[in-house]
Amino acid sequence: MRCRHTPATPSGSDPVAGRGRYARWSGADREVSSATMSTILAYAGAALAEISGCFAFWAWLRLDRSPLWLVPGMASLALFAWLLTLVESEAAGRSYAAYGGVYVLASVLWLWLAEGRTPDRWDIAGSAVCIAGAGLILLGPRSA
């Protein structure tokens, strides 16, 4: 009878075997690290594309800008949708839910950097909560 904590495969075939229960959280597996970085970049690009596209509509409807603003706005929204498909996830809904936290943070950054308004403590606290939620959704252990 085998101990339940003994790796089922030799350590040579499993990159994290024998390194403990939380080896994947410690950055021991470069493949996970690379996938995480790709996800972060895809989410950051998607957030910029979505906010830019939505701002084009805002500029047209609320700031009386030319309807020509909608051309790059629509292209930006299409780019946003495509970037979300690049995220490694078994379920679209989980990917979109985690993205929601990134979107909130990016929107507060847009408020500050593009609109020149300083975020208050509630903007910052809300963004932190949303990013923590996104992290839980993305990095939480899943049952097999």
C-alpha positions as CSV (number, residue, x, y, z in Angstrom):
1,M,0.0,0.0,0.0
2,R,1.4,3.3,-1.1
3,C,1.3,6.5,1.1
4,R,-1.1,9.0,-0.3
5,H,1.6,11.7,-0.2
6,T,4.0,9.7,-2.4
7,P,4.1,10.9,-6.0
8,A,2.5,8.5,-8.4
9,T,5.1,9.2,-11.0
10,P,8.9,9.4,-10.8
11,S,10.1,12.9,-10.1
12,G,11.8,13.0,-13.5
13,S,8.6,12.8,-15.4
14,D,6.6,15.3,-13.3
15,P,8.2,18.8,-13.0
16,V,6.7,19.4,-9.6
17,A,6.7,15.8,-8.1
18,G,8.2,15.6,-4.7
19,R,8.3,19.3,-4.1
20,G,5.4,19.5,-1.8
21,R,1.7,20.3,-2.0
22,Y,2.1,23.9,-3.1
23,A,4.9,23.6,-5.6
24,R,2.8,25.0,-8.4
25,W,2.1,28.1,-6.3
26,S,5.9,28.6,-5.6
27,G,6.8,29.2,-9.3
28,A,8.6,25.8,-9.4
29,D,6.9,25.0,-12.7
30,R,8.0,27.4,-15.5
31,E,5.1,26.3,-17.7
32,V,2.6,27.6,-15.2
33,S,4.6,30.8,-14.8
34,S,4.5,31.3,-18.6
35,A,0.8,30.7,-18.8
36,T,0.1,33.1,-16.0
37,M,2.2,35.8,-17.7
38,S,0.3,35.2,-21.0
39,T,-3.0,35.5,-19.1
40,I,-2.0,38.8,-17.4
41,L,-0.9,40.2,-20.8
42,A,-4.1,39.1,-22.5
43,Y,-6.2,40.6,-19.7
44,A,-4.3,43.9,-19.7
45,G,-4.6,44.2,-23.5
46,A,-8.3,43.3,-23.4
47,A,-8.9,45.9,-20.7
48,L,-7.2,48.6,-22.6
49,A,-9.0,47.6,-25.8
50,E,-12.4,47.4,-24.2
51,I,-12.1,50.7,-22.3
52,S,-10.8,52.5,-25.4
53,G,-13.7,51.1,-27.5
54,C,-16.3,52.1,-24.9
55,F,-14.7,55.5,-24.6
56,A,-15.1,56.0,-28.3
57,F,-18.9,55.6,-27.8
58,W,-18.8,57.9,-24.8
59,A,-16.9,60.5,-26.7
60,W,-19.5,60.4,-29.6
61,L,-22.6,60.3,-27.4
62,R,-21.6,62.4,-24.4
63,L,-18.8,64.6,-25.6
64,D,-20.3,65.4,-29.0
65,R,-17.4,64.0,-31.0
66,S,-17.7,62.9,-34.6
67,P,-19.3,59.5,-35.4
68,L,-16.0,58.6,-37.0
69,W,-14.8,57.9,-33.4
70,L,-16.9,54.7,-33.7
71,V,-14.6,53.2,-36.4
72,P,-11.6,52.7,-34.2
73,G,-14.0,52.1,-31.3
74,M,-15.5,49.1,-33.0
75,A,-12.1,47.8,-34.0
76,S,-10.9,48.1,-30.4
77,L,-14.0,46.2,-29.1
78,A,-13.3,43.4,-31.7
79,L,-9.7,43.3,-30.5
80,F,-11.0,43.1,-26.9
81,A,-13.1,40.0,-27.7
82,W,-10.3,38.3,-29.6
83,L,-7.8,38.9,-26.7
84,L,-10.1,37.2,-24.2
85,T,-10.1,34.1,-26.3
86,L,-6.3,33.8,-25.7
87,V,-6.7,33.2,-22.0
88,E,-6.0,29.6,-20.9
89,S,-9.2,28.4,-19.2
90,E,-11.5,25.4,-19.5
91,A,-14.6,27.6,-19.2
92,A,-15.4,30.9,-20.9
93,G,-17.4,32.1,-18.0
94,R,-14.5,31.6,-15.5
95,S,-12.3,33.5,-17.9
96,Y,-14.8,36.4,-18.2
97,A,-15.4,36.5,-14.4
98,A,-11.7,36.8,-13.6
99,Y,-11.4,39.5,-16.3
100,G,-14.1,41.5,-14.5
101,G,-11.6,42.2,-11.7
102,V,-9.0,43.3,-14.2
103,Y,-11.5,45.5,-15.9
104,V,-12.4,47.3,-12.7
105,L,-8.7,48.1,-11.9
106,A,-8.1,49.2,-15.5
107,S,-11.1,51.5,-15.4
108,V,-9.8,53.2,-12.3
109,L,-6.4,53.6,-13.9
110,W,-8.1,55.1,-17.0
111,L,-9.9,57.5,-14.7
112,W,-6.6,58.6,-13.3
113,L,-4.3,58.5,-16.4
114,A,-6.7,59.3,-19.3
115,E,-9.2,61.5,-17.5
116,G,-6.9,63.2,-15.0
117,R,-9.1,62.4,-12.0
118,T,-7.4,61.1,-8.9
119,P,-9.0,57.9,-7.6
120,D,-10.2,58.1,-4.0
121,R,-9.7,55.5,-1.3
122,W,-12.9,53.7,-2.3
123,D,-11.8,53.4,-5.9
124,I,-8.5,51.9,-4.7
125,A,-10.1,49.6,-2.1
126,G,-12.7,48.4,-4.6
127,S,-10.1,47.7,-7.2
128,A,-8.0,45.7,-4.7
129,V,-11.0,43.6,-3.8
130,C,-11.8,42.9,-7.4
131,I,-8.2,42.0,-8.2
132,A,-8.2,39.6,-5.2
133,G,-11.4,38.1,-6.5
134,A,-9.9,37.7,-10.0
135,G,-6.9,36.0,-8.4
136,L,-9.1,33.5,-6.5
137,I,-11.0,32.7,-9.7
138,L,-7.9,32.2,-11.8
139,L,-5.5,30.6,-9.3
140,G,-7.9,28.7,-7.0
141,P,-7.4,24.9,-6.9
142,R,-9.9,23.0,-9.0
143,S,-11.2,19.5,-8.3
144,A,-10.4,17.0,-11.0
